[in-house]
Amino acid sequence: MFFLQEAPPMFFPSPSVSRPASQLTEEEQVKIAKRMGLITHLPCGIFDGTKKSGECVICMIDFTVGDRVRYLPCMHTYHTECIDDWLMRSFTCPSCLEPVDAALLNTYGSS
Amino acid sequence: MIAIVMETQRLMAEPVPGISAVPDETNARYFHVVVAELFLPEEYPMSAPKVRFMTKIYHPNIDKLGRICLDILKDKWSPALQIRTVLLSIQALLSAPNPDDPLANDVAELWKVNESEAIRIAREWTRTYAMGN
């Protein structure tokens, strides 16, 4: 009987560094936890086809009705799965390189 | 992996002018690029392609091992970039060397004090190593 052992999830304390949770320093754990929290505050939705369609520039696949999408403060849209994977490495928009946290804090400040 | 197939199809249909990039027959992540090699790591497009010059080249931003000093291959990588944009950036770097951010210090030094001599050597190296005569 074989059991496939799943690889432990990797975290990215900085874009080029990947480590499993067990090898993160306390400071890195805090940074990553904050990052995960911020990501959940970004609006997301289901692509319903009413707005102009296009492709997710990360996976290069067209959005289809029912896809889970996330909207960044700069108004760029990606598949939730694609952008979340990137945001855990770098908190910037892949298309305009705008830092997402600055834009997020601005939104809070003005509302 | 689907993204790599899509991207490869587009790259074959509309190649970058002046650069030939051909996928390896047995490894879809490996590309033969004129005088360079390009490898898409497991994490691509979340991490940058690895690009290296296979022939010697006289350029202030490329070292003896063919490693390239280019921001988008390091900390300025974005998953919205593609093989096409990487090739275009390398092409731009080749035509506009940046001796103020050098990787090959001796080359950068000559580029700053005697640009015409540096360009002469670069031409000679290209003839010798890239064109094979």
gemmi code that builds the backbone of each chain (N, CA, C; Angstrom):
import gemmi

chains = {
    "A": [
        ("MET", (0.852, -1.204, 0.000), (0.000, 0.000, 0.000), (0.883, 1.249, 0.000)),
        ("PHE", (0.646, 2.104, -0.954), (1.432, 3.338, -1.015), (0.592, 4.545, -0.628)),
        ("PHE", (1.205, 5.462, 0.049), (0.548, 6.732, 0.304), (1.399, 7.815, -0.320)),
        ("LEU", (0.788, 8.629, -1.154), (1.540, 9.735, -1.733), (1.684, 10.811, -0.661)),
        ("GLN", (2.924, 11.114, -0.350), (3.120, 12.145, 0.647), (3.129, 13.491, -0.062)),
        ("GLU", (2.227, 14.365, 0.331), (2.158, 15.666, -0.313), (3.313, 16.538, 0.167)),
        ("ALA", (3.919, 17.247, -0.777), (5.015, 18.140, -0.399), (4.436, 19.254, 0.484)),
        ("PRO", (5.180, 19.684, 1.509), (4.660, 20.749, 2.359), (4.533, 22.038, 1.535)),
        ("PRO", (3.493, 22.860, 1.817), (3.339, 24.088, 1.036), (4.541, 25.013, 1.228)),
        ("MET", (4.936, 25.672, 0.134), (6.084, 26.567, 0.201), (5.631, 28.001, 0.394)),
        ("PHE", (6.439, 28.759, 1.131), (6.153, 30.179, 1.329), (7.316, 30.996, 0.796)),
        ("PHE", (7.027, 32.274, 0.492), (8.016, 33.129, -0.157), (8.267, 34.396, 0.653)),
        ("PRO", (9.187, 34.334, 1.623), (9.483, 35.530, 2.406), (10.003, 36.680, 1.534)),
        ("SER", (10.647, 36.363, 0.407), (10.947, 37.363, -0.623), (10.851, 36.636, -1.959)),
        ("PRO", (10.686, 37.392, -3.072), (10.334, 36.741, -4.342), (11.220, 35.564, -4.748)),
        ("SER", (12.501, 35.610, -4.423), (13.377, 34.543, -4.907), (13.685, 33.481, -3.847)),
        ("VAL", (13.075, 33.627, -2.667), (13.344, 32.678, -1.586), (12.089, 31.861, -1.306)),
        ("SER", (12.192, 30.533, -1.345), (11.031, 29.721, -0.987), (11.413, 28.728, 0.097)),
        ("ARG", (10.551, 28.652, 1.124), (10.822, 27.760, 2.246), (9.518, 27.178, 2.782)),
        ("PRO", (9.557, 25.952, 3.320), (8.356, 25.457, 3.992), (8.142, 26.210, 5.308)),
        ("ALA", (6.904, 26.187, 5.796), (6.543, 26.962, 6.990), (7.476, 26.685, 8.170)),
        ("SER", (7.916, 25.423, 8.289), (8.744, 25.040, 9.440), (10.098, 25.742, 9.453)),
        ("GLN", (10.512, 26.290, 8.302), (11.835, 26.909, 8.246), (11.789, 28.431, 8.163)),
        ("LEU", (10.613, 29.000, 8.465), (10.502, 30.455, 8.412), (10.872, 31.062, 9.752)),
        ("THR", (11.519, 32.224, 9.743), (11.783, 32.924, 10.999), (10.465, 33.544, 11.471)),
        ("GLU", (10.441, 33.961, 12.729), (9.214, 34.534, 13.261), (8.824, 35.786, 12.461)),
        ("GLU", (9.848, 36.574, 12.136), (9.610, 37.804, 11.369), (8.966, 37.491, 10.014)),
        ("GLU", (9.491, 36.442, 9.355), (8.949, 36.051, 8.051), (7.510, 35.536, 8.183)),
        ("GLN", (7.248, 34.797, 9.266), (5.890, 34.281, 9.475), (4.898, 35.423, 9.616)),
        ("VAL", (5.315, 36.467, 10.377), (4.446, 37.628, 10.577), (4.182, 38.308, 9.234)),
        ("LYS", (5.261, 38.487, 8.462), (5.142, 39.156, 7.159), (4.163, 38.399, 6.254)),
        ("ILE", (4.307, 37.069, 6.238), (3.459, 36.255, 5.368), (2.010, 36.258, 5.842)),
        ("ALA", (1.823, 36.199, 7.168), (0.457, 36.224, 7.704), (-0.226, 37.548, 7.352)),
        ("LYS", (0.528, 38.654, 7.484), (-0.023, 39.977, 7.123), (-0.408, 39.996, 5.651)),
        ("ARG", (0.489, 39.455, 4.827), (0.260, 39.419, 3.383), (-1.024, 38.655, 3.053)),
        ("MET", (-1.197, 37.483, 3.702), (-2.396, 36.678, 3.447), (-3.646, 37.445, 3.849)),
        ("GLY", (-3.529, 38.185, 4.959), (-4.656, 38.993, 5.410), (-5.007, 40.065, 4.395)),
        ("LEU", (-3.978, 40.758, 3.893), (-4.213, 41.827, 2.915), (-4.857, 41.278, 1.639)),
        ("ILE", (-4.391, 40.098, 1.211), (-4.935, 39.512, -0.027), (-6.443, 39.274, 0.117)),
        ("THR", (-6.861, 38.808, 1.323), (-8.297, 38.521, 1.486), (-9.133, 39.805, 1.451)),
        ("HIS", (-8.479, 40.966, 1.661), (-9.218, 42.230, 1.596), (-9.394, 42.750, 0.175)),
        ("LEU", (-8.735, 42.127, -0.779), (-8.882, 42.576, -2.164), (-10.189, 42.020, -2.721)),
        ("PRO", (-10.946, 42.862, -3.434), (-12.233, 42.389, -3.936), (-12.080, 41.254, -4.939)),
        ("CYS", (-12.994, 40.296, -4.860), (-12.999, 39.250, -5.870), (-14.430, 38.984, -6.293)),
        ("GLY", (-14.592, 38.243, -7.329), (-15.936, 37.968, -7.840), (-15.909, 36.849, -8.842)),
        ("ILE", (-17.035, 36.647, -9.477), (-17.157, 35.601, -10.490), (-17.309, 36.291, -11.834)),
        ("PHE", (-16.513, 35.899, -12.805), (-16.608, 36.514, -14.132), (-17.946, 36.140, -14.752)),
        ("ASP", (-18.759, 37.184, -15.068), (-20.104, 36.887, -15.576), (-20.265, 37.224, -17.056)),
        ("GLY", (-19.171, 37.689, -17.679), (-19.224, 37.923, -19.117), (-19.883, 39.237, -19.508)),
        ("THR", (-20.360, 40.036, -18.533), (-21.026, 41.288, -18.905), (-20.002, 42.359, -19.273)),
        ("LYS", (-18.872, 42.377, -18.544), (-17.838, 43.350, -18.915), (-17.048, 42.789, -20.092)),
        ("LYS", (-16.257, 43.660, -20.721), (-15.487, 43.186, -21.871), (-14.589, 42.038, -21.415)),
        ("SER", (-14.576, 41.011, -22.230), (-13.773, 39.864, -21.827), (-12.325, 40.123, -22.202)),
        ("GLY", (-11.493, 39.220, -21.842), (-10.078, 39.361, -22.128), (-9.413, 38.154, -21.544)),
        ("GLU", (-8.075, 38.213, -21.464), (-7.410, 37.050, -20.906), (-6.712, 37.425, -19.616)),
        ("CYS", (-6.471, 36.425, -18.804), (-5.668, 36.602, -17.604), (-4.219, 36.559, -18.109)),
        ("VAL", (-3.491, 37.672, -17.946), (-2.152, 37.712, -18.552), (-1.163, 36.788, -17.850)),
        ("ILE", (-1.546, 36.242, -16.707), (-0.637, 35.321, -16.023), (-0.676, 33.945, -16.690)),
        ("CYS", (-1.891, 33.401, -16.888), (-1.979, 32.051, -17.480), (-2.282, 32.124, -18.972)),
        ("MET", (-2.546, 33.334, -19.503), (-2.827, 33.572, -20.921), (-4.088, 32.855, -21.400)),
        ("ILE", (-5.009, 32.572, -20.488), (-6.249, 31.908, -20.884), (-7.393, 32.920, -20.739)),
        ("ASP", (-8.296, 32.958, -21.728), (-9.435, 33.888, -21.693), (-10.309, 33.610, -20.472)),
        ("PHE", (-10.826, 34.705, -19.901), (-11.781, 34.534, -18.813), (-13.044, 33.911, -19.392)),
        ("THR", (-13.591, 32.922, -18.698), (-14.873, 32.374, -19.130), (-15.858, 32.510, -17.977)),
        ("VAL", (-17.145, 32.589, -18.337), (-18.196, 32.796, -17.333), (-18.060, 31.759, -16.226)),
        ("GLY", (-18.049, 32.248, -15.004), (-17.942, 31.349, -13.858), (-16.554, 31.319, -13.238)),
        ("ASP", (-15.565, 31.886, -13.943), (-14.203, 31.916, -13.380), (-14.156, 32.820, -12.151)),
        ("ARG", (-13.399, 32.415, -11.141), (-13.179, 33.288, -9.977), (-12.091, 34.291, -10.349)),
        ("VAL", (-12.406, 35.578, -10.214), (-11.435, 36.610, -10.565), (-11.213, 37.556, -9.393)),
        ("ARG", (-10.030, 38.179, -9.387), (-9.742, 39.169, -8.349), (-9.408, 40.500, -9.015)),
        ("TYR", (-9.892, 41.585, -8.418), (-9.673, 42.927, -8.955), (-8.656, 43.647, -8.080)),
        ("LEU", (-7.581, 44.120, -8.666), (-6.595, 44.878, -7.895), (-7.013, 46.352, -7.877)),
        ("PRO", (-6.481, 47.131, -6.909), (-6.887, 48.545, -6.808), (-6.592, 49.332, -8.095)),
        ("CYS", (-5.592, 48.892, -8.880), (-5.260, 49.581, -10.131), (-6.233, 49.194, -11.243)),
        ("MET", (-7.224, 48.353, -10.921), (-8.277, 47.919, -11.846), (-7.837, 46.804, -12.798)),
        ("HIS", (-6.657, 46.240, -12.591), (-6.288, 45.076, -13.389), (-6.917, 43.824, -12.777)),
        ("THR", (-7.358, 42.922, -13.637), (-8.103, 41.737, -13.201), (-7.365, 40.455, -13.602)),
        ("TYR", (-7.386, 39.499, -12.694), (-6.714, 38.211, -12.947), (-7.568, 37.094, -12.370)),
        ("HIS", (-7.269, 35.853, -12.771), (-7.874, 34.718, -12.071), (-7.411, 34.777, -10.615)),
        ("THR", (-8.311, 34.533, -9.682), (-7.965, 34.591, -8.259), (-6.776, 33.690, -7.946)),
        ("GLU", (-6.826, 32.473, -8.486), (-5.766, 31.494, -8.227), (-4.410, 31.983, -8.751)),
        ("CYS", (-4.423, 32.569, -9.960), (-3.176, 33.042, -10.579), (-2.579, 34.211, -9.789)),
        ("ILE", (-3.411, 35.213, -9.484), (-2.874, 36.424, -8.858), (-2.497, 36.175, -7.391)),
        ("ASP", (-3.264, 35.333, -6.696), (-2.939, 35.070, -5.291), (-1.562, 34.403, -5.175)),
        ("ASP", (-1.288, 33.505, -6.103), (0.003, 32.818, -6.134), (1.129, 33.849, -6.286)),
        ("TRP", (0.919, 34.841, -7.165), (1.927, 35.877, -7.377), (2.033, 36.829, -6.181)),
        ("LEU", (0.870, 37.244, -5.643), (0.880, 38.227, -4.547), (1.588, 37.691, -3.302)),
        ("MET", (1.581, 36.368, -3.142), (2.300, 35.782, -2.010), (3.816, 35.918, -2.187)),
        ("ARG", (4.250, 36.167, -3.418), (5.686, 36.355, -3.679), (6.041, 37.829, -3.730)),
        ("SER", (5.202, 38.615, -4.422), (5.477, 40.035, -4.591), (4.148, 40.765, -4.567)),
        ("PHE", (4.042, 41.786, -3.712), (2.751, 42.463, -3.576), (2.636, 43.601, -4.581)),
        ("THR", (2.776, 43.265, -5.858), (2.709, 44.250, -6.931), (1.799, 43.720, -8.024)),
        ("CYS", (1.242, 44.646, -8.820), (0.422, 44.228, -9.957), (1.357, 43.790, -11.087)),
        ("PRO", (1.158, 42.585, -11.645), (2.032, 42.114, -12.712), (2.007, 43.016, -13.951)),
        ("SER", (0.872, 43.687, -14.197), (0.753, 44.479, -15.422), (1.338, 45.875, -15.288)),
        ("CYS", (1.053, 46.579, -14.167), (1.520, 47.962, -14.069), (2.594, 48.125, -12.987)),
        ("LEU", (2.925, 47.051, -12.291), (3.973, 47.037, -11.262), (3.657, 47.942, -10.065)),
        ("GLU", (2.422, 48.419, -10.013), (1.956, 49.259, -8.898), (1.977, 48.431, -7.607)),
        ("PRO", (2.590, 48.956, -6.522), (2.527, 48.205, -5.261), (1.081, 48.142, -4.788)),
        ("VAL", (0.623, 46.941, -4.499), (-0.792, 46.774, -4.158), (-1.107, 47.352, -2.783)),
        ("ASP", (-0.187, 47.251, -1.833), (-0.518, 47.716, -0.481), (-0.692, 49.227, -0.417)),
        ("ALA", (0.138, 49.983, -1.159), (0.007, 51.438, -1.168), (-1.377, 51.828, -1.668)),
        ("ALA", (-1.776, 51.187, -2.781), (-3.080, 51.482, -3.365), (-4.203, 51.086, -2.413)),
        ("LEU", (-4.012, 49.965, -1.721), (-5.021, 49.464, -0.793), (-5.203, 50.448, 0.362)),
        ("LEU", (-4.082, 50.960, 0.895), (-4.152, 51.892, 2.020), (-4.778, 53.212, 1.575)),
        ("ASN", (-4.492, 53.644, 0.341), (-5.109, 54.854, -0.197), (-6.624, 54.724, -0.242)),
        ("THR", (-7.072, 53.532, -0.659), (-8.510, 53.293, -0.752), (-9.148, 53.415, 0.622)),
        ("TYR", (-8.463, 52.834, 1.627), (-8.978, 52.918, 2.994), (-9.044, 54.369, 3.446)),
        ("GLY", (-7.947, 55.119, 3.156), (-7.840, 56.499, 3.599), (-8.944, 57.374, 3.042)),
        ("SER", (-9.334, 57.117, 1.791), (-10.284, 58.010, 1.139), (-11.730, 57.614, 1.392)),
        ("SER", (-11.950, 56.405, 1.936), (-13.340, 55.991, 2.115), (-13.776, 56.098, 3.564)),
    ],
    "B": [
        ("MET", (1.423, 24.696, -17.081), (1.933, 24.012, -18.285), (1.129, 24.417, -19.521)),
        ("ILE", (-0.207, 24.586, -19.363), (-1.032, 25.023, -20.492), (-0.540, 26.384, -20.964)),
        ("ALA", (-0.180, 27.249, -20.000), (0.299, 28.586, -20.345), (1.547, 28.482, -21.221)),
        ("ILE", (2.436, 27.543, -20.918), (3.670, 27.402, -21.695), (3.341, 26.978, -23.128)),
        ("VAL", (2.381, 26.059, -23.276), (2.004, 25.599, -24.615), (1.401, 26.756, -25.412)),
        ("MET", (0.498, 27.520, -24.765), (-0.135, 28.673, -25.436), (0.935, 29.654, -25.881)),
        ("GLU", (1.859, 29.939, -24.959), (2.874, 30.938, -25.244), (3.778, 30.469, -26.381)),
        ("THR", (4.149, 29.183, -26.359), (5.027, 28.633, -27.398), (4.357, 28.726, -28.764)),
        ("GLN", (3.053, 28.391, -28.817), (2.322, 28.466, -30.091), (2.361, 29.879, -30.646)),
        ("ARG", (2.130, 30.869, -29.767), (2.119, 32.264, -30.224), (3.498, 32.707, -30.677)),
        ("LEU", (4.516, 32.247, -29.939), (5.891, 32.630, -30.265), (6.301, 32.064, -31.627)),
        ("MET", (5.810, 30.852, -31.944), (6.131, 30.233, -33.232), (5.380, 30.949, -34.357)),
        ("ALA", (4.127, 31.328, -34.086), (3.316, 31.998, -35.103), (3.830, 33.405, -35.389)),
        ("GLU", (4.261, 34.106, -34.326), (4.763, 35.473, -34.500), (6.108, 35.599, -33.810)),
        ("PRO", (7.186, 35.165, -34.472), (8.501, 35.207, -33.818), (8.979, 36.640, -33.598)),
        ("VAL", (9.905, 36.812, -32.645), (10.504, 38.117, -32.410), (11.468, 38.384, -33.566)),
        ("PRO", (11.298, 39.521, -34.291), (12.189, 39.787, -35.429), (13.658, 39.772, -35.006)),
        ("GLY", (14.475, 39.024, -35.731), (15.911, 39.009, -35.445), (16.341, 38.002, -34.409)),
        ("ILE", (15.389, 37.295, -33.778), (15.759, 36.297, -32.778), (15.038, 34.996, -33.097)),
        ("SER", (15.805, 33.905, -33.164), (15.148, 32.625, -33.350), (15.088, 31.904, -32.017)),
        ("ALA", (13.904, 31.544, -31.567), (13.723, 30.788, -30.320), (12.923, 29.545, -30.651)),
        ("VAL", (13.553, 28.392, -30.519), (12.916, 27.136, -30.905), (12.801, 26.219, -29.693)),
        ("PRO", (11.588, 25.722, -29.424), (11.454, 24.802, -28.281), (12.196, 23.491, -28.551)),
        ("ASP", (12.782, 22.916, -27.520), (13.478, 21.643, -27.644), (12.459, 20.549, -27.971)),
        ("GLU", (12.886, 19.537, -28.741), (11.939, 18.502, -29.140), (11.496, 17.623, -27.984)),
        ("THR", (12.346, 17.527, -26.964), (11.995, 16.614, -25.871), (11.675, 17.322, -24.566)),
        ("ASN", (11.946, 18.625, -24.482), (11.658, 19.350, -23.246), (11.003, 20.690, -23.559)),
        ("ALA", (9.705, 20.766, -23.278), (8.938, 21.970, -23.624), (9.381, 23.191, -22.835)),
        ("ARG", (10.168, 22.968, -21.765), (10.625, 24.090, -20.957), (11.973, 24.642, -21.424)),
        ("TYR", (12.568, 23.963, -22.404), (13.895, 24.361, -22.849), (13.820, 24.945, -24.260)),
        ("PHE", (14.427, 26.146, -24.439), (14.389, 26.812, -25.740), (15.801, 27.070, -26.248)),
        ("HIS", (16.014, 26.767, -27.531), (17.287, 27.105, -28.168), (17.131, 28.497, -28.776)),
        ("VAL", (17.891, 29.466, -28.285), (17.748, 30.852, -28.735), (19.068, 31.315, -29.356)),
        ("VAL", (19.068, 31.570, -30.675), (20.295, 31.912, -31.419), (21.561, 31.457, -30.698)),
        ("VAL", (22.190, 32.372, -29.953), (23.446, 32.004, -29.304), (23.259, 31.892, -27.793)),
        ("ALA", (22.005, 31.749, -27.372), (21.741, 31.679, -25.936), (20.860, 30.478, -25.630)),
        ("GLU", (20.700, 30.172, -24.346), (19.742, 29.147, -23.943), (18.758, 29.784, -22.987)),
        ("LEU", (17.537, 29.301, -23.022), (16.498, 29.860, -22.167), (15.741, 28.710, -21.531)),
        ("PHE", (15.657, 28.720, -20.198), (14.984, 27.634, -19.490), (13.870, 28.186, -18.609)),
        ("LEU", (12.688, 27.560, -18.709), (11.562, 27.990, -17.887), (11.538, 27.132, -16.631)),
        ("PRO", (11.796, 27.700, -15.457), (11.830, 26.884, -14.249), (10.429, 26.361, -13.890)),
        ("GLU", (10.408, 25.409, -13.025), (9.165, 24.781, -12.564), (8.110, 25.834, -12.206)),
        ("GLU", (8.557, 26.907, -11.575), (7.649, 27.926, -11.061), (7.160, 28.914, -12.124)),
        ("TYR", (7.728, 28.883, -13.322), (7.333, 29.815, -14.366), (5.827, 29.763, -14.593)),
        ("PRO", (5.097, 30.873, -14.739), (5.598, 32.250, -14.849), (5.735, 33.000, -13.516)),
        ("MET", (5.662, 32.294, -12.394), (5.808, 32.996, -11.119), (7.273, 33.396, -10.876)),
        ("SER", (8.194, 32.679, -11.476), (9.586, 33.129, -11.411), (10.145, 33.231, -12.830)),
        ("ALA", (11.188, 34.045, -12.971), (11.705, 34.431, -14.286), (12.375, 33.270, -15.022)),
        ("PRO", (12.370, 33.307, -16.370), (13.137, 32.318, -17.129), (14.629, 32.482, -16.827)),
        ("LYS", (15.369, 31.405, -16.984), (16.823, 31.498, -16.816), (17.434, 31.587, -18.214)),
        ("VAL", (18.161, 32.666, -18.463), (18.738, 32.877, -19.790), (20.242, 33.032, -19.664)),
        ("ARG", (20.955, 32.405, -20.589), (22.410, 32.467, -20.538), (22.952, 32.444, -21.963)),
        ("PHE", (23.997, 33.260, -22.211), (24.643, 33.228, -23.517), (25.593, 32.045, -23.576)),
        ("MET", (25.500, 31.287, -24.662), (26.318, 30.088, -24.809), (27.632, 30.392, -25.516)),
        ("THR", (27.664, 31.504, -26.261), (28.913, 31.881, -26.936), (29.486, 33.089, -26.216)),
        ("LYS", (30.806, 33.217, -26.298), (31.465, 34.361, -25.658), (30.961, 35.644, -26.294)),
        ("ILE", (30.748, 36.650, -25.458), (30.251, 37.914, -25.984), (30.903, 39.050, -25.199)),
        ("TYR", (31.343, 40.079, -25.927), (32.032, 41.210, -25.284), (31.005, 42.292, -24.979)),
        ("HIS", (30.508, 42.302, -23.751), (29.421, 43.207, -23.381), (29.534, 43.513, -21.884)),
        ("PRO", (29.415, 44.786, -21.483), (29.615, 45.132, -20.070), (28.604, 44.495, -19.116)),
        ("ASN", (27.451, 44.057, -19.616), (26.422, 43.506, -18.726), (26.283, 41.984, -18.847)),
        ("ILE", (27.269, 41.350, -19.501), (27.248, 39.891, -19.620), (28.622, 39.373, -19.202)),
        ("ASP", (28.656, 38.430, -18.273), (29.953, 37.994, -17.758), (30.521, 36.810, -18.547)),
        ("LYS", (31.689, 36.348, -18.103), (32.407, 35.282, -18.816), (31.595, 34.002, -18.943)),
        ("LEU", (30.693, 33.760, -17.955), (29.893, 32.538, -17.979), (28.619, 32.710, -18.799)),
        ("GLY", (28.442, 33.908, -19.382), (27.263, 34.147, -20.199), (26.057, 34.620, -19.403)),
        ("ARG", (26.281, 34.869, -18.102), (25.158, 35.338, -17.280), (24.847, 36.792, -17.621)),
        ("ILE", (23.565, 37.128, -17.575), (23.120, 38.444, -18.033), (22.640, 39.288, -16.852)),
        ("CYS", (23.109, 40.534, -16.795), (22.646, 41.452, -15.752), (21.469, 42.241, -16.311)),
        ("LEU", (20.282, 41.794, -16.015), (19.081, 42.448, -16.543), (18.007, 42.393, -15.460)),
        ("ASP", (17.486, 43.566, -15.072), (16.570, 43.624, -13.931), (15.345, 42.717, -14.054)),
        ("ILE", (14.779, 42.621, -15.280), (13.558, 41.805, -15.386), (13.834, 40.309, -15.221)),
        ("LEU", (15.107, 39.913, -15.311), (15.421, 38.494, -15.060), (15.661, 38.268, -13.575)),
        ("LYS", (15.698, 39.360, -12.807), (15.944, 39.251, -11.364), (14.744, 39.808, -10.602)),
        ("ASP", (14.963, 40.939, -9.908), (13.924, 41.446, -9.005), (12.766, 42.162, -9.695)),
        ("LYS", (12.905, 42.484, -10.973), (11.816, 43.183, -11.657), (10.970, 42.228, -12.512)),
        ("TRP", (11.090, 40.941, -12.258), (10.285, 39.974, -13.002), (8.811, 40.144, -12.659)),
        ("SER", (7.949, 39.930, -13.644), (6.506, 39.936, -13.421), (5.919, 38.807, -14.253)),
        ("PRO", (4.883, 38.115, -13.736), (4.300, 37.009, -14.506), (3.568, 37.480, -15.760)),
        ("ALA", (3.415, 38.805, -15.913), (2.800, 39.308, -17.147), (3.831, 39.360, -18.280)),
        ("LEU", (5.100, 39.244, -17.924), (6.140, 39.215, -18.952), (6.145, 37.825, -19.589)),
        ("GLN", (6.694, 37.759, -20.800), (6.704, 36.487, -21.526), (8.076, 36.259, -22.139)),
        ("ILE", (8.255, 35.102, -22.774), (9.519, 34.810, -23.459), (9.790, 35.919, -24.461)),
        ("ARG", (8.732, 36.341, -25.175), (8.871, 37.399, -26.177), (9.451, 38.678, -25.571)),
        ("THR", (8.891, 39.106, -24.441), (9.347, 40.366, -23.839), (10.765, 40.223, -23.291)),
        ("VAL", (11.102, 39.036, -22.793), (12.462, 38.799, -22.307), (13.447, 38.905, -23.481)),
        ("LEU", (13.100, 38.279, -24.613), (13.990, 38.316, -25.779), (14.152, 39.746, -26.292)),
        ("LEU", (13.057, 40.497, -26.311), (13.130, 41.890, -26.762), (14.012, 42.718, -25.818)),
        ("SER", (13.905, 42.458, -24.518), (14.719, 43.199, -23.550), (16.202, 42.872, -23.721)),
        ("ILE", (16.501, 41.595, -23.980), (17.898, 41.207, -24.178), (18.426, 41.837, -25.461)),
        ("GLN", (17.576, 41.865, -26.487), (17.950, 42.495, -27.748), (18.270, 43.982, -27.510)),
        ("ALA", (17.452, 44.631, -26.704), (17.666, 46.053, -26.397), (18.966, 46.240, -25.613)),
        ("LEU", (19.220, 45.317, -24.679), (20.450, 45.404, -23.876), (21.686, 45.234, -24.768)),
        ("LEU", (21.567, 44.358, -25.772), (22.703, 44.142, -26.674), (23.010, 45.398, -27.486)),
        ("SER", (21.958, 46.096, -27.903), (22.214, 47.285, -28.725), (22.500, 48.519, -27.878)),
        ("ALA", (22.137, 48.478, -26.594), (22.422, 49.624, -25.723), (23.046, 49.158, -24.415)),
        ("PRO", (24.356, 48.851, -24.430), (25.023, 48.384, -23.204), (24.953, 49.453, -22.117)),
        ("ASN", (24.926, 49.004, -20.867), (24.866, 49.945, -19.765), (26.111, 49.780, -18.891)),
        ("PRO", (27.220, 50.486, -19.243), (28.478, 50.288, -18.503), (28.434, 50.827, -17.071)),
        ("ASP", (27.354, 51.554, -16.708), (27.255, 52.068, -15.341), (26.708, 51.028, -14.365)),
        ("ASP", (26.210, 49.902, -14.888), (25.727, 48.826, -14.014), (26.373, 47.534, -14.510)),
        ("PRO", (27.721, 47.443, -14.355), (28.447, 46.380, -15.057), (28.420, 45.025, -14.352)),
        ("LEU", (28.610, 43.988, -15.156), (28.797, 42.648, -14.632), (30.233, 42.249, -14.988)),
        ("ALA", (30.669, 42.663, -16.173), (32.063, 42.449, -16.590), (32.787, 43.788, -16.429)),
        ("ASN", (33.489, 43.959, -15.314), (34.078, 45.263, -14.976), (35.113, 45.747, -15.985)),
        ("ASP", (35.968, 44.823, -16.471), (36.992, 45.242, -17.429), (36.364, 45.774, -18.715)),
        ("VAL", (35.298, 45.101, -19.166), (34.619, 45.527, -20.390), (33.974, 46.902, -20.175)),
        ("ALA", (33.327, 47.056, -19.015), (32.633, 48.316, -18.707), (33.625, 49.478, -18.672)),
        ("GLU", (34.804, 49.205, -18.090), (35.823, 50.240, -17.971), (36.251, 50.746, -19.347)),
        ("LEU", (36.554, 49.791, -20.241), (36.971, 50.178, -21.591), (35.817, 50.879, -22.313)),
        ("TRP", (34.604, 50.420, -22.082), (33.433, 51.005, -22.732), (33.317, 52.486, -22.352)),
        ("LYS", (33.712, 52.795, -21.118), (33.588, 54.185, -20.654), (34.736, 55.064, -21.161)),
        ("VAL", (35.981, 54.517, -21.161), (37.117, 55.365, -21.539), (37.374, 55.389, -23.051)),
        ("ASN", (37.040, 54.299, -23.747), (37.321, 54.245, -25.182), (36.248, 53.409, -25.874)),
        ("GLU", (35.100, 54.044, -26.091), (33.955, 53.301, -26.607), (34.211, 52.702, -27.984)),
        ("SER", (34.909, 53.438, -28.856), (35.097, 52.920, -30.214), (35.972, 51.665, -30.201)),
        ("GLU", (36.983, 51.636, -29.313), (37.826, 50.451, -29.193), (37.002, 49.276, -28.638)),
        ("ALA", (36.148, 49.558, -27.651), (35.295, 48.510, -27.065), (34.381, 47.919, -28.134)),
        ("ILE", (33.808, 48.782, -28.947), (32.911, 48.300, -30.000), (33.687, 47.474, -31.034)),
        ("ARG", (34.932, 47.895, -31.300), (35.765, 47.137, -32.244), (35.986, 45.707, -31.712)),
        ("ILE", (36.336, 45.605, -30.421), (36.564, 44.275, -29.826), (35.271, 43.452, -29.847)),
        ("ALA", (34.149, 44.106, -29.508), (32.857, 43.404, -29.495), (32.569, 42.814, -30.883)),
        ("ARG", (32.825, 43.615, -31.929), (32.605, 43.129, -33.310), (33.485, 41.908, -33.598)),
        ("GLU", (34.759, 42.035, -33.159), (35.715, 40.960, -33.400), (35.261, 39.669, -32.702)),
        ("TRP", (34.824, 39.812, -31.432), (34.352, 38.641, -30.680), (33.150, 38.011, -31.359)),
        ("THR", (32.219, 38.840, -31.840), (31.041, 38.322, -32.508), (31.434, 37.527, -33.741)),
        ("ARG", (32.397, 38.105, -34.537), (32.847, 37.384, -35.734), (33.494, 36.059, -35.346)),
        ("THR", (34.348, 36.085, -34.295), (35.098, 34.894, -33.906), (34.212, 33.822, -33.268)),
        ("TYR", (33.379, 34.239, -32.303), (32.675, 33.233, -31.513), (31.238, 32.947, -31.954)),
        ("ALA", (30.539, 33.984, -32.453), (29.138, 33.767, -32.799), (28.964, 33.396, -34.275)),
        ("MET", (29.871, 33.921, -35.141), (29.715, 33.640, -36.562), (30.713, 32.580, -37.028)),
        ("GLY", (31.597, 32.206, -36.152), (32.492, 31.088, -36.427), (33.505, 31.309, -37.534)),
        ("ASN", (33.994, 32.575, -37.697), (35.119, 32.760, -38.618), (36.011, 33.928, -38.204)),
    ],
}
model = gemmi.Model(1)
for chain_id, residues in chains.items():
    chain = gemmi.Chain(chain_id)
    for i, (resn, *xyz) in enumerate(residues, 1):
        res = gemmi.Residue()
        res.name, res.seqid = resn, gemmi.SeqId(i, " ")
        for name, pos in zip(("N", "CA", "C"), xyz):
            atom = gemmi.Atom()
            atom.name, atom.element = name, gemmi.Element(name[0])
            atom.pos, atom.b_iso = gemmi.Position(*pos), 0.0
            res.add_atom(atom)
        chain.add_residue(res)
    model.add_chain(chain)
structure = gemmi.Structure()
structure.add_model(model)
structure.setup_entities()
